[in-house]
Amino acid sequence: MKKQRINFSKFSSIKIGEELDVSILEDCTAEHKDHYIIGSCNNILIGAQPPPLLKLSKNYDYIKIENDSLKIGAATPSGKIASFCKKNNIADFEFLSHLPGTLGGLVFMNAGLKEYEVFNNLISINTCGGNLKKEEISYGYRFTDIKTPILEADFKLRFGFDEEKLAMFKAMRSNQPSTPSAGSCFKNPEGDYAGRVIEAV
Ligand SMILES: Cc1cc2nc3c(=O)[nH]c(=O)nc-3n(C[C@H](O)[C@H](O)[C@H](O)COP(=O)(O)OP(=O)(O)OC[C@H]3O[C@@H](n4cnc5c(N)ncnc54)[C@H](O)[C@@H]3O)c2cc1C
């Protein structure tokens, strides 16, 4: 596998880490199995002696409209997806405009803002272990049981980009720090919000 030297003190959102070699996944092979896959490191901190690291090649950075679905490569950044949806009047991805990451990381984490989550409109994913339909994946709040590199995801296509939702997500972000941060340490309890519970104490 090809390697890329990455300085994690620049690459990761928290701006901490060393310069390390990362293997680049072009095609799935047995070689990748002992590697830990990274996206754009918005939710991971890379230590000084990590397991061998793996990152998808740029070939997985694409967005295609096919019949009634949207096929997105797992290396595609969230901002690019949000811009594409705005330009093509596509609904349901507005929340990605304020959620950093690549599609692979976003799917693996079932990332989202409140009830707007990646899995809401997901049909299936293509992984190094084959194609998995949404019903075959165990997922929940910021959780999935996916155990193999995600290469592509297929979403339901619905038209009608919502500018009001975009403004709502922007407002939700307005009180958050713009400097490197480890983000929130709190997980929303079922049926409630961590923020509300903390404020209520
Ligand atoms: C300022 C800030 C605000 C944030 N706000 C939110 C928020 O509101 N809601 C929210 O849900 N998250 C939030 N996050 C977290 C982050 O946006 C998500 O976790 C996102 O999914 C991370 O994507 P990434 O590509 O950076 O993944 P990484 O951080 O690189 O990896 C995250 C996990 O995904 C796995 N992974 C990455 N790529 C793949 C792949 N191709 N196949 C299989 N597994 C893969 C990694 O192994 C790792 O376990 C925030 C982060 C920051 C820095």
The ligand as an ORCA input file, in Angstrom:
! r2SCAN-3c Opt
* xyz 0 1
  C     -15.953     21.361     16.309
  C     -16.573     19.990     16.201
  C     -17.947     19.858     16.333
  C     -18.538     18.586     16.230
  N     -19.898     18.469     16.358
  C     -20.488     17.267     16.236
  C     -21.918     17.136     16.334
  O     -22.641     18.078     16.570
  N     -22.458     15.900     16.143
  C     -21.683     14.799     15.898
  O     -22.235     13.712     15.711
  N     -20.327     14.893     15.819
  C     -19.722     16.090     15.983
  N     -18.357     16.197     15.913
  C     -17.570     14.988     15.700
  C     -17.250     14.718     14.225
  O     -17.758     15.720     13.404
  C     -17.863     13.396     13.794
  O     -17.542     12.363     14.693
  C     -17.407     12.976     12.393
  O     -18.124     11.826     12.058
  C     -15.923     12.690     12.325
  O     -15.579     12.389     10.983
  P     -14.056     12.198     10.586
  O     -13.963     11.911      9.120
  O     -13.247     13.332     11.082
  O     -13.718     10.847     11.382
  P     -12.478     10.535     12.341
  O     -12.514     11.449     13.515
  O     -11.229     10.479     11.556
  O     -12.875      9.058     12.810
  C     -13.981      8.855     13.651
  C     -14.295      7.353     13.694
  O     -14.769      6.951     12.412
  C     -14.005      5.843     11.935
  N     -13.894      5.999     10.479
  C     -13.446      7.078      9.793
  N     -13.504      6.855      8.463
  C     -13.996      5.597      8.305
  C     -14.280      4.767      7.170
  N     -14.082      5.176      5.908
  N     -14.757      3.520      7.395
  C     -14.989      3.069      8.673
  N     -14.739      3.795      9.769
  C     -14.254      5.049      9.598
  C     -12.657      5.947     12.640
  O     -12.020      4.682     12.722
  C     -13.072      6.482     14.005
  O     -13.481      5.414     14.840
  C     -17.732     17.448     16.005
  C     -16.338     17.594     15.871
  C     -15.762     18.848     15.980
  C     -14.275     18.977     15.842
*
